[in-house]
Amino acid sequence: KTLMEYNLKEAYESMGFTKGNLKDFCRLMNERDKAVGLHIQCYVKNDRIYYTFFDRLFDRWKGLVSDEEAIGTFMDFKVHYLLGKDYSWTLKQHFWRGDDRISVEIFKEKA
């Protein structure tokens, strides 16, 4: 976890972003994830981010952790570091549930 966070922080910092900016979040995901060979889609609609992975990222962990745990550390870091602690995410689809993708919805918590 620490190594992942260090590497991602360094990459995101070098790309520049404004914390809390939804479009910056998607720009970083589209550029960085695609640069490391991931097939993703990230876009903003109605003040929410829709972030989809078309690659089977976590299959080596299947049976060891839940689908939400597998993506949780990764998503918690990205969402909180780039958007802020007042943002959260929910897992909408996952390969392990029989879906054809991993789909996450990111939103700002209500005060």
SERO-409474 format. One record per residue (C-alpha): x, y, z; residue number from 1. Coordinates in steps of 0.02 Angstrom, whole numbers, always signed. Layout:
BEGIN
<<X, Y, Z>, NUM>
...
***
This chain:
BEGIN
<<+0, +0, +0>, 1>
<<+135, +126, +49>, 2>
<<+236, +95, -110>, 3>
<<+79, +112, -217>, 4>
<<+33, +275, -132>, 5>
<<+210, +345, -148>, 6>
<<+219, +303, -334>, 7>
<<+46, +371, -371>, 8>
<<+76, +531, -272>, 9>
<<+236, +562, -367>, 10>
<<+151, +530, -535>, 11>
<<+0, +639, -495>, 12>
<<+106, +781, -428>, 13>
<<+211, +781, -586>, 14>
<<+52, +792, -692>, 15>
<<-20, +937, -593>, 16>
<<-197, +946, -524>, 17>
<<-313, +1050, -418>, 18>
<<-376, +954, -267>, 19>
<<-564, +934, -275>, 20>
<<-575, +965, -462>, 21>
<<-679, +826, -539>, 22>
<<-617, +857, -715>, 23>
<<-436, +852, -656>, 24>
<<-471, +685, -572>, 25>
<<-533, +612, -737>, 26>
<<-391, +691, -835>, 27>
<<-264, +609, -720>, 28>
<<-352, +440, -725>, 29>
<<-368, +445, -914>, 30>
<<-185, +494, -939>, 31>
<<-101, +392, -802>, 32>
<<-203, +232, -812>, 33>
<<-192, +226, -1000>, 34>
<<-4, +260, -992>, 35>
<<+18, +102, -886>, 36>
<<-86, -1, -1006>, 37>
<<-256, -1, -920>, 38>
<<-415, +11, -1021>, 39>
<<-524, +134, -926>, 40>
<<-657, +266, -947>, 41>
<<-677, +413, -830>, 42>
<<-799, +557, -851>, 43>
<<-897, +685, -749>, 44>
<<-1086, +697, -757>, 45>
<<-1203, +790, -637>, 46>
<<-1064, +825, -510>, 47>
<<-1017, +641, -502>, 48>
<<-872, +544, -574>, 49>
<<-900, +381, -667>, 50>
<<-740, +278, -671>, 51>
<<-739, +111, -762>, 52>
<<-604, -21, -781>, 53>
<<-616, -144, -925>, 54>
<<-466, -247, -864>, 55>
<<-473, -385, -733>, 56>
<<-360, -297, -608>, 57>
<<-381, -398, -449>, 58>
<<-415, -578, -499>, 59>
<<-264, -643, -404>, 60>
<<-352, -588, -243>, 61>
<<-519, -671, -282>, 62>
<<-570, -782, -137>, 63>
<<-448, -695, -19>, 64>
<<-540, -529, -3>, 65>
<<-709, -459, -55>, 66>
<<-731, -364, -218>, 67>
<<-744, -200, -122>, 68>
<<-588, -237, -19>, 69>
<<-490, -276, -177>, 70>
<<-522, -106, -253>, 71>
<<-547, -13, -88>, 72>
<<-370, +36, -42>, 73>
<<-335, +91, -219>, 74>
<<-495, +194, -233>, 75>
<<-488, +267, -57>, 76>
<<-315, +335, -92>, 77>
<<-357, +407, -264>, 78>
<<-520, +487, -208>, 79>
<<-456, +561, -44>, 80>
<<-288, +618, -111>, 81>
<<-353, +699, -270>, 82>
<<-527, +755, -217>, 83>
<<-528, +765, -27>, 84>
<<-593, +674, +125>, 85>
<<-769, +738, +91>, 86>
<<-781, +628, -64>, 87>
<<-831, +446, -64>, 88>
<<-860, +308, -191>, 89>
<<-970, +159, -217>, 90>
<<-939, +1, -316>, 91>
<<-1075, -21, -448>, 92>
<<-1010, -168, -550>, 93>
<<-872, -296, -533>, 94>
<<-810, -446, -634>, 95>
<<-826, -554, -477>, 96>
<<-1013, -517, -475>, 97>
<<-1030, -576, -655>, 98>
<<-1017, -402, -733>, 99>
<<-911, -363, -885>, 100>
<<-816, -221, -799>, 101>
<<-774, -138, -634>, 102>
<<-877, +20, -618>, 103>
<<-862, +149, -479>, 104>
<<-964, +305, -444>, 105>
<<-878, +446, -349>, 106>
<<-976, +582, -261>, 107>
<<-963, +719, -130>, 108>
<<-1035, +673, +38>, 109>
<<-1181, +780, +94>, 110>
<<-1142, +895, +240>, 111>
***
